[in-house]
Amino acid sequence: MQRIDRIASTLKKLVHIPSPSGYTDEAIAFCKDFADSLRLTSHVTNKGSLLITVPGTDEKQHRLLTAHVDTLGAMVKEINADGTLSLAMIGGFRWNSVEGEYCTIHSKNKTYSGTILMHQTSVHVYRDAGEAKRDENNMEVRIDEQTHSGEETEALGIRVGDFVSFDPRFTRTSSGFIKSRHLDDKASVAILLELLRDLKETETQLPYTTHFLISNNEEIGYGGNSSIPAEVTEYLAVDMGAIGDGQATTEYDVSICVKDSSGPYHFALREKLAELSETNSLSYNLDIYPYYGSDASAAIRAGYDIRHGLVGPGIAASHAYERTHEQALTATYTLLNAYLKSSM
């Protein structure tokens, strides 16, 4: 099996594990089992993230790479009188981006399927079906059970605070595109896991002890800002490259972020990443993400004295039904592999 096939296979498994922020135990367990299968040292932190350590020649200066396994999602805010559910967002998305999406309600003892819809969906009944605002007041979950009242829905065991995950609809096309929800940031997690597998299978000795942090709260702003070993001097977040008007990144690139809403990333580290990309003839772009934060910027805000960077595969339609290309995944993998073997 080729490397991109392994990355895509792991990615497909990951996106089918529900893991909205706050509900990530199963996804973290998947990554822990992967690390255990390679006989790598790892542990789950109190906050629920996973820290995997690969010993290197230099044990005084460490590196850390991180990607987050938590995703966008929702939580039951209210059980409505007609038996439908009102939602509260988890993470930053727009309601229109999940309108019509299938979902799963994770109750205490059972899961239920449903669909996220506008209350005023039927054009045969509601004159304002097209104009009504897509917001928390009008969006609801239609549960796939015979329930017609709040009491009947509660009798199913559904409660306020139950998590709601969105169906990924993973598709890999013959032209090399991968379409799915939650490519942010499970595409990067799949790349990091493949790096770990390659390091183990080739018995590569890294120049510096390196930690791989699979964080679990990035979408709500405080992933990757704790459990960072004191020896870490370079911290590289691996997260999606944003695509849109005014952006340089495409679905075929590894994107190197020079600045996001938190401010500029470390200049020397970003220049090194660009140099490694050129040396390895990679398709890459330097870019600014105007409405973006990362695990690395969260670590800086937490007060860590580190050189911080941010790279990742270009992903279109972020926080909606996303798409990337195998070329971007391969370029990101190649850059990270070169970075891990380079000197500080």
N, C-alpha and C positions, 0 to 999 in steps of 0.2 A: 504494500500500500504506500502511495506517495505521501509526502509530508502534508500537502494541502488536503488530501483526503482524510488523514488522521485529524487535522485541525477541524475540518468541517464535521466530521463524525462526532468529535467531542463537543463542538458547538451545538449541534443538533440535540444532543443529550441534555446539555446545560439549559438551553432555552425552554425545554419541556419540563424543567423542574421549577415549579412556582416559587418565586423568591422576592416578592415586593419587600422594600425596606421594613424591617421589623419581623419578618417571617422567613428567615434565610437559613434555618438550621439544616434543612435537607440539602440545599445547594452546597453549603459549607461541608457537610458530611461527604458529599460526592467528591469534592476536592481533597478532603482528608483521606478518603479511601484510595484516591489516585496516588497521592504522595506515599501512603503506606505500601501500596503495591510496588513502588520503586524503592522501598526501604529508606526513605528520606526522613529526617528528623522534622517533626512538626508538632504544633500544639494549638488548640483552640483557646483564644483569649477569653477573659471575662466578658468582654463586649460581644463576643461571638464571631470574631474574625479568625482567620487561619494564618499562622506564621510558619513558613517552611524555610529551613536553613540548609544551605549548601556550603560546606567548609571550603575555604580557599587558602592559598599560600600565605597571604598577608592577613593576619588576624587582628591587627590594630586598627586598620581602616576597613570599614564594611560598606557594601552597597545594599540598597533595597529597591526592589521593583514591586509595584502594586497594581492590581486591577480589581474592580469591584464586581461582586456577584449579585448584589441587590439591584432590583429593577423598580420601575414605576409600578404602581398598582393603586388599590383603593381599599377603603374600609367601610363597613356598614355604619352609616351615620344615623339612620332612622328606618324603622319598619313602618311603611305607610298603611293607611287604612284599607287600601285595596289589595294588600299583600305584596306589593312591589317593595323595592329597597331604594332608599336614597343613599348616596355615597359621599364620602370625604376623600379627597385626593391624597395619595402618597407620592411625593415627587412632583416635579414641575412639568405638567403637560397641559394641553388644552382639551376641553371636553369633546370638541368636534373630532379630535384625533382618535377617539375610542368609540364614537357613535356607531352602532351596528355591530360592535365586536362581541364575540362570544367570550364568556368569562366563567370562572369557577368561584363559588362561595365556599370558604373553608370554615365550616362550623366545628364545634368541639368534637363531635363524634362522626361526622360524615361530611362529604363534599356534595355540592349541588351545582348543576350547570345552569347558565342563564345567558341573557343577552342584554347589553347596555344600549338603551334606547331613549329617545326623546319621549316624554309623556304624550306630546302632541304629534306622534309619528304619522298617523293615518291621514292622508290628504283627503280622504272621503268624509272625514269628520271634522278636522281642524283646519279652518281657513288659513291660519298662520303657521302651518306646519313647516314651511320653508323659512319664515322670518323669525320665528320664536327663538329667543336667546338660548344658546347651548351653555347652560350653567348648572350649578348644583341644585337649583330649584326646579329645573325641568328635566334633567337627566335621571334615569332610574334603571334598575335591573328588573327585568321580567324573568322570574324563576321558572325553570322547567318542571314544575310540580303543580298539582291541582290545589291551588291556594287562592282564596278570594278575599281574604281579610288579614289584618295584622295578626289576629289571634291564631289563624291557621298557619301563617308563616312562622310565628314563634313556636308553635307546636312541632315544627320540623327540627327545632333546636337551633335555629338561626338567631343570633343576638347582635345587638349593637357592639361594634368592635371586632366583629369577624372580618378577616382579611378577604379581599377579592382580587384574584389574579386574572390577567388578560391572556387569552389564547395566543400563542406565538405565530402560528401559521408559517412554520419554517418551510422554505422552498429553495432548492439549489438547482439552478438552470444549467442546461448544456452549454450556454455561453459564458459560464463562470460566475454569474451573479448569485449572491445569497440574499434572500429576502426573508425578513423575520422581525417580529418585535423582539426587543431585549438584546439586539446586537450591541447596544450600549448597556453593559460593557462586557457581555459574556463572550463576544468575539475576542477581546483582549485576554480574558481568563483562559480561553481555549489555547491561545498562543503561548501564554506563560506555562501552561501545563505541558504543552508540546516541547517547549524549551527544557523543562525539567526532565522529560523522558529522554530527550536527545543527550543531555549532559550525563545522565546515568548510563545510558546504553553505550556511549562512546568513552566512558570513564574519563571525561574531561576534567582537568584540574584548573579551576578558576584562579585568577591572580589574587582575588580578594574574596573573603567570606561574603556570601550574598544571601540576602533574605528575600523571600517571595511572600508578600502579604496579600492575601485574598480578603479584601475588606467587604463590609456588609452594611454600611450606612452612608455611602457616598451620595446617593440621590437625595438625602435629606441634610447633607452639609457637613457631617462630622465623621465620615469614614476616613481611615488611614491616618488619623491624628493622634494615635496612641499605640502602645506596645512596640515602639520603634527602639531597637537596641541602641545603647549609648554610643557604640562604636560607628554607627552609620554616619558617613559624611556625604554620600551621594544618594539621592532619593529620586527615583524615576517613576512617575505615574504613567501607566499605559491605559489610555482611554480613547474614545472615539474622536476622530477629526471631524469638525463641523463643516458642513457644505451648504452653500447658498450664495445669494448675490453678494458680491464684494469679497468672497472668499477665494483663496488660491487652491485649496484642497479639492481633490476629486475622489471618486470611488476607486481609483486605481493606485492611489498614493499611500505612502506612510506620511502622516502629517506631523510636523514638529511645531508645537505651539511656542510662540515667542512672547505672547501676552494674552491674558484673559481678564475677566472682571476683577481679579485679585491684583493685577499688575504684571510686570514683566517677570519672566522666568530667568533663571541664572544664565547670564550671557555666555560664560565660558563653556558651560555644559551644553547649551543649545548649539554653539558653534562646533563643538566636538561631534555632536550627533549629526549635524549637517555634513561635516567632513567625512564621517564614517559612511554616510549615505552615498556621497560622491565616490569614495574609494571603492565601494561595492556596486557602483553603477545602478543604484536604486532610484526608482521614481519617487521623489519626495517633494514636499513643499513646506516652506515656512509660512505660518499663518497666525492671525490674531482671532481669537474667539470672543466676541463682545459680551455675550451673556452666558458665562461658563465659569465653573469652578471645578477643581479636581481634588483628589486625595492629597496631592503634593501641596496645593495651596492651603488645604486644611491643616496639614502638618506645619507649614510655615506660621499660620495664624496661631497654632497651639504653642509656638515658641521654640520649635526645634531648630538647632543650629546646623543646617544642612544646605547643600547645593541641590536645588530642586529643578526637575525638568518634566516635560509632558510630551509624549508621542502616542500615536495610535493610527489605526487604519481609517481612511476616509469613509464616512458613513452618511448616506443621504437620508433626508426626512427624519432627523433625530427627534426622539420622543414621540414618534408616530409609528407607522409601518415602515421600518427602516430597510435599507439595502446597501450592500457593499459588493466588492468584487474579490475574487480569489487573488488577484494581483496585489491588492492592498494588504491582504492578510499575509501573503508571502513576503512582501517588502518589509512589513513591520517585524515579522519573525527574523528576517535576515539582519535588519538593523540591530535588533536586541541581541541577537547571537554575537554579532561583531562587538557590540558595546560590552557585553559580559566578559569578553576575552581581551579587552583593551586595557591600557593603563589609565590611571586617574590623571 
